Amino acid sequence: MAEPFPGRWVPTFATDIQPGDKIRIDGKTERYVIGRDYPPSFRAAFRIEYTTGAEGIYKTDLVEIWDEDGSVSQRVMDLSAAAVR
């Protein structure tokens, strides 16, 4: 039987954040994302909504997304592969 996935922080760009993610921007403070906007590609930033408020963030800012089951790692790989095409 396979070992359960222990979970890990996946480093990626902020544009990969989706509602429902638990993220760290500064490497310490964990935040739960409840929403975000999807601006046109020429806009450099977007808005993220947390359970504790909201803020703007640049698409290319480095963040960490908590990955409980491997799905975030797969999502980030899929998005990266699509960007290369």
C-alpha positions in Angstrom: 0.0 0.0 0.0 1.3 3.5 -0.9 2.5 5.8 1.9 0.2 8.8 2.5 1.4 12.1 1.0 2.9 14.0 3.9 2.2 17.4 2.5 4.7 20.1 1.6 5.0 23.8 0.6 5.3 24.2 -3.2 7.2 27.3 -4.3 5.7 29.0 -7.3 4.5 32.3 -8.7 1.5 34.1 -7.3 -0.5 33.7 -10.5 -0.8 30.0 -9.7 -2.9 30.8 -6.6 -6.5 29.5 -6.6 -9.4 30.0 -4.1 -9.1 27.3 -1.4 -5.3 27.4 -1.3 -3.4 27.9 1.9 -0.4 30.2 1.1 2.7 31.8 2.6 4.1 34.9 1.0 6.7 35.9 3.5 7.7 32.3 4.4 6.0 32.5 7.8 2.4 33.9 7.8 -0.2 31.3 6.5 -3.3 32.7 4.9 -6.3 30.9 3.5 -7.4 32.2 0.0 -11.2 32.6 -0.4 -11.2 34.5 -3.7 -9.1 36.2 -6.3 -9.6 38.2 -9.5 -8.3 37.2 -13.0 -7.2 40.4 -14.7 -6.1 40.6 -18.4 -2.6 39.3 -19.1 -1.2 42.8 -19.6 -1.9 43.7 -15.9 1.0 42.9 -13.6 -1.0 42.5 -10.4 -4.3 41.0 -9.1 -6.3 41.0 -5.9 -6.5 38.2 -3.4 -9.2 37.8 -0.7 -8.4 36.1 2.5 -10.5 35.2 5.5 -8.8 38.1 7.2 -8.9 40.8 4.5 -7.6 41.4 1.0 -4.5 42.7 -0.8 -3.0 43.2 -4.2 -0.1 41.0 -5.3 2.1 40.9 -8.4 1.6 37.9 -10.6 5.3 37.1 -10.5 5.8 37.4 -6.8 7.1 34.2 -5.3 4.8 32.4 -2.9 4.4 28.9 -1.3 1.2 26.9 -1.6 0.4 24.1 0.8 0.0 20.8 -1.0 -1.7 18.2 1.1 -2.2 15.5 -1.6 0.0 16.3 -4.5 -2.7 18.2 -6.5 -0.9 21.6 -6.2 2.3 20.1 -7.5 0.4 18.7 -10.4 -1.4 22.0 -11.1 1.8 24.0 -11.1 3.5 21.5 -13.4 0.5 21.6 -15.8 0.4 25.4 -15.9 4.2 25.5 -16.5 3.9 23.0 -19.3 1.0 25.0 -20.9 3.0 28.2 -20.7 5.9 26.6 -22.6 3.7 25.6 -25.5 
